[in-house]
Amino acid sequence: MGGTQRTACIFSTGCLSNLLEGTQLEQVLEKSGYSLTTQSKTADLIILNTCAFNQAKEDEAVKLIEKTATGLRNGGRIVVCGCLPKINRDRLRSIHGGITFGPRDMDDLPRFLADLLPVNNSVPGPISYTQYSSLKKTIFHTKRLVDTLPGLNRLPLIRRLTTPLFNYSADVCCIKIATGCTGLCTYCAIKFAKGRCVSRPLMEIEDNKRLAIEQGYSKFILVGDEITAYGSDLSANTDIIDVISLFLEDDRVETLYLESFEPGFMITHRIQVMDILDRGKTPVFCSSVQSGSDRILKLMGRRYEATDYLNGMIEIKRQFPLVYLRNEMIVGFPDETDDDYQKSLHLVDNLRADFINVYEYEDRPHTKASRMPDKIPAEIKKRRRKKLLRQHYKNLFLRKR
């Protein structure tokens, strides 16, 4: 390249963990002498960090790859990483014949690009603004506006809408504590990409926290694909409660946000969860029930009952009314009857969460659910999703806390 500085750009799609990995890749490239750009058409190296959580995310990743390849400069290289190479390699290979690596192959990056330093997954910091999609950038600026206008920020409804979007902040340090999960969910393909839980040593997390505090951070997010699986692979008797205590017992930590608590863990560790919230440093509690029907939960491979989940979340709201509840649900799982769906609707009505994501079930490659019979028609899934969200917003706008 005639001695000129090499340029690189990184685009990430999907979850917070992906965005954090994209941020860390930016740091590695800068340390390796690359100049970062957001213009893929002029870059020597383009890294596309993909998500394939559902069909929509997979399609988004494929469109990004195709669009980037169309505008690739002469001599430019595209590297595709993230979950897509592991979840749907055949589709990826039909549009990209270059370098790929999965979430657990980050150490292979130096082998492909010999002049790069090894990726350091322990680098803490906020999510880089360049890793946000256009929609997420809009959310980021909207939340920033709300946070800087005291009058607007004090409105209860505004706070209920924006507080659960805690990851869209430049002053919150994200610390990765684990990769992978222990779940047996029949609908999820992420486990094929990330595998069983691999936890980072508690001392490394402690070092990250110390470094971040020295850099001026007082707000933190613990990031992981299933944070309640933390410690399941460690020989020491350690779990996520120990990680949380590491932060909550530090007077310099103002706020601690947690990625979603697995409902079964929340139910069996109710006393510890209540103690965590009683510290007053965790303003949002996330736990995704997925369905209000025990029959569907069993088909999903979820190991808890909907009533236990609902009672646990209601107890949290009763004892800590200022804690914001966040939840995710799936509608249209194979063989979901009207009765099953009504139970989900009933749960949403009684839960009165502050923030709910509702997904329409989609077959993912190689999952057990994809081979199940009695698939629900698309128009029914769409109708059920709209009605569930309508019930949620009715609670949100018309009922008091």
Rosetta blueprint (number, residue, H / E / L):
1 M L
2 G L
3 G L
4 T L
5 Q L
6 R L
7 T E
8 A E
9 C E
10 I E
11 F E
12 S E
13 T L
14 G L
15 C L
16 L H
17 S H
18 N H
19 L H
20 L H
21 E H
22 G H
23 T H
24 Q H
25 L H
26 E H
27 Q H
28 V H
29 L H
30 E H
31 K H
32 S L
33 G L
34 Y L
35 S E
36 L E
37 T L
38 T L
39 Q L
40 S H
41 K H
42 T H
43 A L
44 D L
45 L E
46 I E
47 I E
48 L E
49 N E
50 T E
51 C L
52 A L
53 F L
54 N L
55 Q H
56 A H
57 K H
58 E H
59 D H
60 E H
61 A H
62 V H
63 K H
64 L H
65 I H
66 E H
67 K H
68 T H
69 A H
70 T H
71 G L
72 L L
73 R L
74 N L
75 G L
76 G L
77 R E
78 I E
79 V E
80 V E
81 C E
82 G E
83 C L
84 L H
85 P H
86 K H
87 I H
88 N L
89 R H
90 D H
91 R H
92 L H
93 R H
94 S L
95 I L
96 H L
97 G L
98 G L
99 I E
100 T E
101 F E
102 G L
103 P L
104 R L
105 D L
106 M H
107 D H
108 D H
109 L H
110 P H
111 R H
112 F H
113 L L
114 A L
115 D L
116 L L
117 L L
118 P L
119 V L
120 N L
121 N L
122 S L
123 V L
124 P L
125 G E
126 P L
127 I L
128 S L
129 Y H
130 T H
131 Q H
132 Y L
133 S L
134 S H
135 L H
136 K H
137 K H
138 T H
139 I H
140 F H
141 H H
142 T H
143 K H
144 R H
145 L H
146 V H
147 D H
148 T H
149 L L
150 P H
151 G H
152 L H
153 N H
154 R L
155 L L
156 P H
157 L H
158 I H
159 R H
160 R H
161 L H
162 T H
163 T L
164 P L
165 L L
166 F L
167 N L
168 Y L
169 S L
170 A L
171 D L
172 V E
173 C E
174 C E
175 I E
176 K E
177 I L
178 A E
179 T E
180 G L
181 C E
182 T L
183 G L
184 L L
185 C L
186 T L
187 Y L
188 C L
189 A L
190 I H
191 K H
192 F H
193 A H
194 K H
195 G L
196 R E
197 C L
198 V E
199 S E
200 R L
201 P L
202 L H
203 M H
204 E H
205 I H
206 E H
207 D H
208 N H
209 K H
210 R H
211 L H
212 A H
213 I H
214 E H
215 Q L
216 G L
217 Y L
218 S L
219 K E
220 F E
221 I E
222 L E
223 V E
224 G L
225 D L
226 E L
227 I H
228 T H
229 A H
230 Y L
231 G L
232 S L
233 D L
234 L L
235 S L
236 A L
237 N L
238 T L
239 D L
240 I H
241 I H
242 D H
243 V H
244 I H
245 S H
246 L H
247 F H
248 L H
249 E L
250 D L
251 D L
252 R L
253 V L
254 E L
255 T E
256 L E
257 Y E
258 L E
259 E L
260 S L
261 F L
262 E L
263 P H
264 G H
265 F H
266 M H
267 I H
268 T H
269 H L
270 R H
271 I H
272 Q H
273 V H
274 M H
275 D H
276 I H
277 L H
278 D H
279 R L
280 G L
281 K L
282 T L
283 P L
284 V E
285 F E
286 C E
287 S L
288 S L
289 V L
290 Q E
291 S L
292 G L
293 S L
294 D H
295 R H
296 I H
297 L H
298 K H
299 L H
300 M H
301 G L
302 R L
303 R L
304 Y L
305 E L
306 A H
307 T H
308 D H
309 Y H
310 L H
311 N H
312 G H
313 M H
314 I H
315 E H
316 I H
317 K H
318 R H
319 Q H
320 F L
321 P L
322 L L
323 V L
324 Y E
325 L E
326 R E
327 N E
328 E E
329 M E
330 I E
331 V E
332 G L
333 F L
334 P L
335 D L
336 E L
337 T L
338 D H
339 D H
340 D H
341 Y H
342 Q H
343 K H
344 S H
345 L H
346 H H
347 L H
348 V H
349 D H
350 N H
351 L H
352 R L
353 A L
354 D L
355 F E
356 I E
357 N E
358 V E
359 Y E
360 E E
361 Y L
362 E L
363 D L
364 R L
365 P L
366 H L
367 T L
368 K L
369 A H
370 S H
371 R H
372 M L
373 P L
374 D L
375 K L
376 I L
377 P L
378 A H
379 E H
380 I H
381 K H
382 K H
383 R H
384 R H
385 R H
386 K H
387 K H
388 L H
389 L H
390 R H
391 Q H
392 H H
393 Y H
394 K H
395 N H
396 L H
397 F H
398 L H
399 R L
400 K L
401 R L
